[in-house]
Amino acid sequence: MSERWCWLGFVDVPPEGALAAADTDEGTLAAWPAEGRRQSGAVRVAAHVVDPAGPAMAVSWAQAPRGVRVLFDDPAVVAATRAALGRRAAFVSTMVRDASAIAGAVTGIEADVADRWPGWFSDDPFARVFPARRLRVGPGLFGRVPPPAGPVHQRYGGLPWPVAGF
């Protein structure tokens, strides 16, 4: 996927031109291009975590409560981002609403791995910063992404981490 970021959100019906969508135990989750119109509750994520051919995933959806604004420079966020570099997650992306605030993070592992590793959810460093919920996401939305080369944890221009480039 050539885009650096895309929209991700719970939808009644995936928007026209959606990159991918899957059913979860809390509704339909869809990703659509950055050029698309933002829908209520949608956040920006790193586009490379979206894979329409990806397997079913167990996901930690750690999101800031509505009305709570946390800066990316907050020490707890910086610590969570650093800790995410060393985790065994299949993918991770921060969720972004604006250029300086983090909306949370989405972290996942393959559903079959989660079934064999009951403690996977408590291993999400972003769940220590934001309220997190466990989601079972069907196939066709998220894919395995190699972790970024560390120790970089900075981001640029309001992009979700770990989108590369300065």
KEMARVEX-33066 format. One record per residue (C-alpha): residue number from 1; residue in one letter; x, y, z; chain. Coordinates in steps of 0.25 Angstrom, whole numbers, plus 5000, padded with zeros to 4 digits. Layout:
BEGIN
<NUM A <X Y Z> A>
...
This chain:
BEGIN
<1 M <5000 5000 5000> A>
<2 S <5006 5013 4996> A>
<3 E <4998 5022 5005> A>
<4 R <5005 5026 5018> A>
<5 W <4992 5027 5026> A>
<6 C <4977 5023 5025> A>
<7 W <4965 5025 5033> A>
<8 L <4960 5014 5042> A>
<9 G <4947 5013 5049> A>
<10 F <4934 5006 5053> A>
<11 V <4924 5007 5042> A>
<12 D <4910 5002 5039> A>
<13 V <4914 5000 5025> A>
<14 P <4928 5001 5019> A>
<15 P <4930 5014 5011> A>
<16 E <4931 5013 4996> A>
<17 G <4945 5010 4992> A>
<18 A <4949 5004 5006> A>
<19 L <4962 4998 5006> A>
<20 A <4958 4986 5015> A>
<21 A <4947 4983 5025> A>
<22 A <4944 4972 5035> A>
<23 D <4934 4968 5045> A>
<24 T <4938 4969 5060> A>
<25 D <4930 4965 5073> A>
<26 E <4926 4980 5074> A>
<27 G <4922 4983 5059> A>
<28 T <4929 4985 5046> A>
<29 L <4942 4992 5046> A>
<30 A <4947 4998 5033> A>
<31 A <4959 5005 5027> A>
<32 W <4958 5015 5015> A>
<33 P <4967 5024 5008> A>
<34 A <4973 5037 5014> A>
<35 E <4966 5045 5003> A>
<36 G <4953 5039 5007> A>
<37 R <4943 5047 5017> A>
<38 R <4945 5045 5031> A>
<39 Q <4934 5038 5038> A>
<40 S <4930 5040 5052> A>
<41 G <4939 5034 5062> A>
<42 A <4949 5030 5051> A>
<43 V <4964 5031 5054> A>
<44 R <4977 5032 5045> A>
<45 V <4986 5019 5046> A>
<46 A <4998 5015 5038> A>
<47 A <4993 5009 5025> A>
<48 H <5003 4998 5025> A>
<49 V <4995 4990 5036> A>
<50 V <4983 4989 5027> A>
<51 D <4983 4976 5018> A>
<52 P <4971 4971 5011> A>
<53 A <4977 4957 5011> A>
<54 G <4981 4957 5025> A>
<55 P <4977 4947 5036> A>
<56 A <4967 4948 5047> A>
<57 M <4974 4956 5058> A>
<58 A <4972 4958 5073> A>
<59 V <4973 4973 5075> A>
<60 S <4976 4982 5087> A>
<61 W <4968 4995 5084> A>
<62 A <4974 5005 5094> A>
<63 Q <4967 5018 5092> A>
<64 A <4966 5032 5099> A>
<65 P <4952 5035 5105> A>
<66 R <4944 5045 5097> A>
<67 G <4949 5059 5101> A>
<68 V <4962 5054 5107> A>
<69 R <4974 5060 5099> A>
<70 V <4988 5054 5101> A>
<71 L <5000 5059 5094> A>
<72 F <5010 5050 5087> A>
<73 D <5021 5056 5096> A>
<74 D <5014 5051 5109> A>
<75 P <5024 5043 5116> A>
<76 A <5014 5031 5117> A>
<77 V <5012 5031 5102> A>
<78 V <5027 5032 5099> A>
<79 A <5029 5020 5109> A>
<80 A <5018 5012 5102> A>
<81 T <5024 5015 5088> A>
<82 R <5037 5010 5093> A>
<83 A <5032 4998 5099> A>
<84 A <5024 4995 5087> A>
<85 L <5037 4993 5079> A>
<86 G <5041 4980 5087> A>
<87 R <5027 4973 5087> A>
<88 R <5023 4961 5079> A>
<89 A <5011 4968 5072> A>
<90 A <5007 4965 5058> A>
<91 F <5005 4980 5056> A>
<92 V <5004 4993 5064> A>
<93 S <4999 5007 5060> A>
<94 T <4996 5019 5068> A>
<95 M <4983 5025 5065> A>
<96 V <4983 5040 5062> A>
<97 R <4972 5051 5062> A>
<98 D <4981 5063 5060> A>
<99 A <4996 5067 5058> A>
<100 S <5000 5067 5073> A>
<101 A <4990 5058 5081> A>
<102 I <4990 5043 5081> A>
<103 A <4976 5036 5081> A>
<104 G <4981 5023 5085> A>
<105 A <4987 5011 5078> A>
<106 V <4983 4998 5071> A>
<107 T <4991 4986 5074> A>
<108 G <4989 4972 5069> A>
<109 I <4993 4957 5068> A>
<110 E <4988 4946 5060> A>
<111 A <4975 4940 5066> A>
<112 D <4981 4926 5067> A>
<113 V <4994 4931 5074> A>
<114 A <4985 4939 5084> A>
<115 D <4977 4926 5087> A>
<116 R <4991 4919 5091> A>
<117 W <4995 4932 5099> A>
<118 P <4985 4936 5109> A>
<119 G <4993 4948 5114> A>
<120 W <4995 4955 5100> A>
<121 F <4985 4966 5104> A>
<122 S <4993 4970 5117> A>
<123 D <5005 4971 5109> A>
<124 D <5000 4984 5101> A>
<125 P <5008 4996 5106> A>
<126 F <4997 5005 5101> A>
<127 A <4987 4998 5110> A>
<128 R <4994 5005 5122> A>
<129 V <4992 5019 5116> A>
<130 F <4978 5017 5111> A>
<131 P <4965 5009 5114> A>
<132 A <4967 4997 5105> A>
<133 R <4957 4986 5100> A>
<134 R <4959 4973 5094> A>
<135 L <4954 4971 5080> A>
<136 R <4953 4958 5071> A>
<137 V <4954 4964 5057> A>
<138 G <4951 4955 5045> A>
<139 P <4960 4952 5034> A>
<140 G <4962 4963 5023> A>
<141 L <4966 4976 5031> A>
<142 F <4980 4975 5038> A>
<143 G <4992 4968 5034> A>
<144 R <5006 4964 5040> A>
<145 V <5016 4976 5039> A>
<146 P <5030 4975 5043> A>
<147 P <5034 4984 5055> A>
<148 P <5040 4997 5051> A>
<149 A <5055 4998 5052> A>
<150 G <5058 5003 5066> A>
<151 P <5060 5011 5074> A>
<152 V <5052 5021 5066> A>
<153 H <5039 5025 5073> A>
<154 Q <5037 5039 5068> A>
<155 R <5027 5043 5057> A>
<156 Y <5025 5055 5048> A>
<157 G <5015 5064 5043> A>
<158 G <5003 5058 5050> A>
<159 L <5005 5044 5044> A>
<160 P <5002 5032 5052> A>
<161 W <5014 5024 5058> A>
<162 P <5021 5016 5052> A>
<163 V <5020 5023 5039> A>
<164 A <5034 5025 5034> A>
<165 G <5040 5038 5028> A>
<166 F <5043 5052 5032> A>
